[in-house]
Amino acid sequence: MNGLILDGTKLAWHKDRVDAWLQGDRIAPVTIDCALTRRCTYRCVYCYGQLQENDEKRMTQDVIFRFLDDAAEMGVKAISFVSDGESTCNPHVYDAILRGKSNGLDMALGTNGYLLKAERLEEILSALTYLRFNISAATPERYAEIMGVKKECYYRVLDIIRRCVDIKKNKQFDVTLGLQMVLMPEFADQIMPLAMLGKKLGVDYLVIKHCSDNEERRLGVVYDKYFELVDLFKQAEAVSTETYQVSVKWSKLLSGGKRDYSRCYGPPFIIQLSGSGLVAPCGMLFNDKYKKYHIGNIADTSFKELWKSQRYWDVINLIASSQFNAKTMCGSLCLQHKVNEVLWRIKEKGCELDGTSGQPPMHINFI
């Protein structure tokens, strides 16, 4: 798994777009992170989605296909179905993956895995760049407790993961199969069991990441407690082999939940859409109370029209201005965090965009 960057950004491999942004051009995003619904079959205790309530529109096949066609035409390079909902709750998710791939887009899916249809796994695995299973416990009891479901769900998800591993191996697909643990400090007992479970299942990686919280700290994440788990993190990473990578998102887990930048420059490069169809700079601003930053809805207006609109760029410019303070006005450690760090150093400190020597990383368009 050499070249798999799970704690950092691949922005350096998109220097042409960074240069265009620096000279004031209106650039298309490199990556769009979105969901196809706000619904979910799980009730994970760490879920940020519960903090993102907004009016939901119907994400029909026509709406989804129009969005994917727009993205390809505009020069977007990758779409990840993650964001604030469980996209497998939308019956069009399979055809959406295939449509995006046929348009030349790199496609990815993050899911709890429970609703994935076994009969369609081969089809989507042939089209995905990566498939990531969200799983924050390695035992049935803790899985049920942390992820808000019955223990039976654990066994079904593990069966789906095994099927995916077998299909990838037998068909020699390039898709990367991973597990993601969203870690609250009180889940520490599951770190080593999950590291061993991923190895046993035969997936390509396990990533252990922080839990984001909003500016009001409604989820109650105690970031200082991550520092107490450093030795455990090192033990987990030591489980890695030549074919299986355990990666800890060190930079975020040991950040104390703080940013070193105050302006948000990342959304022009990696923007987010809610499963409601809402277009906003990032998931932290999906909630209706942040309507000041809402751009529109792809169920009402095509994404291409929204991107061309003055409203889109007014919002983008607002969060990049002195009128917005990312340290105090939005949640912690957002999707754009690593991109923001790089762009802040370039824009505010005159640093160079570097890091492209050697072999390009995997999943290069998921920045």
Disulfide bonds with the S-S distance in Angstrom:
none
